[in-house]
Amino acid sequence: MIATKRIAVTEEVWAELSKLREPGETFSQLLSRMVEREKEGRLIEHLKKIADEGEFVEMPL
């Protein structure tokens, strides 16, 4: 079930979002795609931080 929610954005943000949409893509689909990219980016940054700052123990083979 799709719930209708309204998000207030400026005209500038609306125009930029419109430019990012693929042909036939809804704003909901666009935002979903953007959320997934953001989550992936945050995961990559977290893994980089662990790799850079983490302490690792060598495991015997």
C-alpha positions as CSV (number, residue, x, y, z in Angstrom):
1,M,0.0,0.0,0.0
2,I,1.4,3.4,-1.0
3,A,0.9,6.2,1.6
4,T,0.9,9.7,0.2
5,K,3.2,11.9,2.1
6,R,4.3,15.5,1.3
7,I,7.8,16.8,1.6
8,A,8.3,20.5,1.4
9,V,11.3,21.5,-0.9
10,T,12.4,24.7,-2.4
11,E,11.9,25.4,-6.1
12,E,15.7,24.9,-6.6
13,V,15.7,21.5,-5.0
14,W,12.6,20.5,-7.0
15,A,14.3,21.5,-10.2
16,E,17.5,19.5,-9.3
17,L,15.5,16.4,-8.3
18,S,13.6,16.7,-11.6
19,K,16.9,16.7,-13.5
20,L,18.0,13.5,-11.7
21,R,14.9,11.5,-12.6
22,E,15.2,8.9,-15.3
23,P,12.4,8.9,-18.0
24,G,9.3,7.4,-16.5
25,E,10.7,7.3,-13.0
26,T,8.5,8.6,-10.2
27,F,9.9,10.8,-7.4
28,S,9.3,8.0,-5.0
29,Q,11.5,5.7,-7.2
30,L,14.2,8.4,-7.5
31,L,14.2,9.0,-3.7
32,S,14.4,5.3,-3.1
33,R,17.4,5.0,-5.4
34,M,19.1,8.0,-3.7
35,V,18.5,6.4,-0.3
36,E,20.1,3.2,-1.4
37,R,23.2,5.0,-2.7
38,E,23.5,7.0,0.5
39,K,23.4,3.8,2.6
40,E,26.0,2.2,0.4
41,G,28.2,5.3,0.6
42,R,27.9,5.3,4.4
43,L,28.8,1.6,4.6
44,I,31.9,2.1,2.4
45,E,33.0,5.1,4.6
46,H,32.5,3.0,7.7
47,L,34.5,0.1,6.3
48,K,37.3,2.5,5.2
49,K,37.4,3.9,8.7
50,I,37.7,0.4,10.2
51,A,40.4,-0.5,7.7
52,D,42.4,2.7,8.6
53,E,41.9,2.8,12.3
54,G,41.1,-0.8,13.3
55,E,43.4,-3.2,15.1
56,F,43.6,-6.5,13.5
57,V,44.8,-9.9,14.8
58,E,46.5,-12.3,12.4
59,M,44.7,-15.6,12.2
60,P,46.7,-18.8,11.7
61,L,46.0,-20.7,8.6
